Amino acid sequence: MNQRLLPAIFAATLCLCATAAEDPPLVKHMEQVDDAYKALRKTEDAAKGAELAREAQNAVVKTLGEIPTMISKMPDGPERAKAAATYRHMVGQLYVKLCEIEKAFLDNQLDRVAALVDEIKELKKQGHNEFMEDE
């Protein structure tokens, strides 16, 4: 699995928050992911960190049924289908990464948590670049 795609997916979905009027369900769920992500970055409490990772996982699952505004504006066809598949793939990678964070918290491996959080940060950047429209 390409670990670099996770931050991109995460970033793309978080950037969609700026278009809340156009894409409220996705924005709502990504805001939940972002809130949990920010909190788990700061916690050193393993139980709380695992709980926050699960909260983020639950919100990520809800985003799988949504499509970013940028993709929804594309004409129907193979390019749109590929973009939607790429989005879902990236969201799936984010979910896996959050599961790894949960496990690292449960194993009390805070150094591993920090490394995984950095990977999500990179995924976020890539996602913003791929799925956010320039304003």
C-alpha positions as CSV (number, residue, x, y, z in Angstrom):
1,M,0.0,0.0,0.0
2,N,1.3,3.4,-0.8
3,Q,1.5,5.2,2.5
4,R,2.0,8.5,0.9
5,L,-1.5,8.6,-0.5
6,L,-3.1,8.7,2.9
7,P,-2.2,12.3,3.7
8,A,-3.5,13.3,0.3
9,I,-6.9,11.8,0.8
10,F,-7.2,13.2,4.2
11,A,-6.1,16.7,3.0
12,A,-8.5,16.6,0.1
13,T,-11.4,15.8,2.2
14,L,-10.5,18.3,4.9
15,C,-10.2,21.1,2.3
16,L,-13.8,20.3,1.2
17,C,-14.8,22.0,4.5
18,A,-14.4,25.3,2.7
19,T,-17.3,24.3,0.4
20,A,-19.7,23.5,3.2
21,A,-22.7,25.0,1.4
22,E,-22.0,22.8,-1.6
23,D,-21.1,19.5,0.1
24,P,-22.5,19.5,3.6
25,P,-22.5,15.7,4.4
26,L,-18.9,15.2,3.3
27,V,-17.8,18.4,5.1
28,K,-19.5,17.4,8.3
29,H,-17.8,14.0,8.4
30,M,-14.4,15.3,7.5
31,E,-14.7,18.0,10.2
32,Q,-15.3,15.1,12.6
33,V,-12.2,13.3,11.3
34,D,-10.2,16.5,11.6
35,D,-11.3,17.2,15.2
36,A,-10.4,13.6,16.2
37,Y,-7.1,13.8,14.3
38,K,-6.1,17.1,16.0
39,A,-6.9,15.7,19.4
40,L,-5.1,12.4,18.9
41,R,-2.0,14.3,17.7
42,K,-1.8,15.9,21.2
43,T,-2.8,13.1,23.5
44,E,-0.4,10.8,25.3
45,D,-3.1,8.9,27.0
46,A,-3.3,5.5,25.3
47,A,-7.0,4.9,26.1
48,K,-8.1,8.3,25.0
49,G,-5.9,8.1,21.8
50,A,-7.4,4.8,20.8
51,E,-10.9,6.2,21.4
52,L,-10.1,9.2,19.2
53,A,-8.8,7.0,16.5
54,R,-12.0,5.0,16.5
55,E,-14.1,8.2,16.3
56,A,-12.0,9.3,13.3
57,Q,-12.5,5.8,11.8
58,N,-16.3,6.0,12.2
59,A,-16.3,9.4,10.5
60,V,-14.1,8.2,7.7
61,V,-16.5,5.3,6.9
62,K,-19.3,7.9,6.4
63,T,-17.2,9.7,3.8
64,L,-17.0,6.7,1.5
65,G,-20.5,7.3,0.3
66,E,-19.8,10.9,-0.5
67,I,-18.1,12.4,-3.5
68,P,-16.0,15.6,-3.3
69,T,-17.5,18.6,-5.1
70,M,-14.6,18.7,-7.6
71,I,-15.5,15.2,-8.7
72,S,-19.2,15.7,-8.8
73,K,-18.6,18.6,-11.2
74,M,-16.8,16.4,-13.7
75,P,-18.8,15.1,-16.6
76,D,-20.0,11.4,-16.4
77,G,-17.5,9.1,-17.9
78,P,-14.3,7.2,-17.3
79,E,-12.3,10.1,-15.9
80,R,-15.0,10.8,-13.3
81,A,-15.1,7.1,-12.4
82,K,-11.3,7.0,-12.0
83,A,-11.3,10.1,-9.8
84,A,-14.1,8.7,-7.6
85,A,-12.2,5.4,-7.3
86,T,-9.0,7.3,-6.4
87,Y,-10.9,9.3,-3.8
88,R,-12.4,6.1,-2.2
89,H,-9.0,4.4,-2.3
90,M,-7.4,7.3,-0.5
91,V,-10.2,7.3,2.1
92,G,-9.6,3.6,2.5
93,Q,-5.9,4.2,3.1
94,L,-6.8,6.8,5.7
95,Y,-9.1,4.3,7.5
96,V,-6.3,1.7,7.6
97,K,-3.8,4.3,8.9
98,L,-6.3,5.3,11.7
99,C,-6.6,1.6,12.6
100,E,-2.8,1.4,12.8
101,I,-2.9,4.5,15.1
102,E,-5.5,2.8,17.3
103,K,-3.4,-0.3,17.6
104,A,-0.2,1.7,18.3
105,F,-2.1,3.5,21.2
106,L,-3.3,0.2,22.5
107,D,0.2,-1.1,22.4
108,N,1.4,2.1,24.1
109,Q,3.8,2.8,21.2
110,L,3.6,6.6,21.3
111,D,6.6,7.0,19.0
112,R,4.8,4.9,16.4
113,V,1.7,7.0,16.8
114,A,3.7,10.1,16.1
115,A,5.2,8.6,12.9
116,L,1.7,7.5,11.7
117,V,0.3,11.0,12.4
118,D,3.1,12.4,10.2
119,E,2.1,10.0,7.4
120,I,-1.5,11.2,7.7
121,K,-0.3,14.8,7.5
122,E,1.4,14.0,4.2
123,L,-1.7,12.2,2.9
124,K,-3.7,15.3,3.8
125,K,-1.5,17.4,1.7
126,Q,-1.7,15.1,-1.3
127,G,-5.5,14.9,-1.0
128,H,-5.9,18.6,-0.9
129,N,-3.7,18.9,-4.0
130,E,-5.7,16.3,-5.9
131,F,-9.3,17.0,-4.9
132,M,-9.5,20.6,-3.9
133,E,-10.3,23.3,-6.4
134,D,-8.1,26.4,-6.4
135,E,-9.9,29.4,-5.0
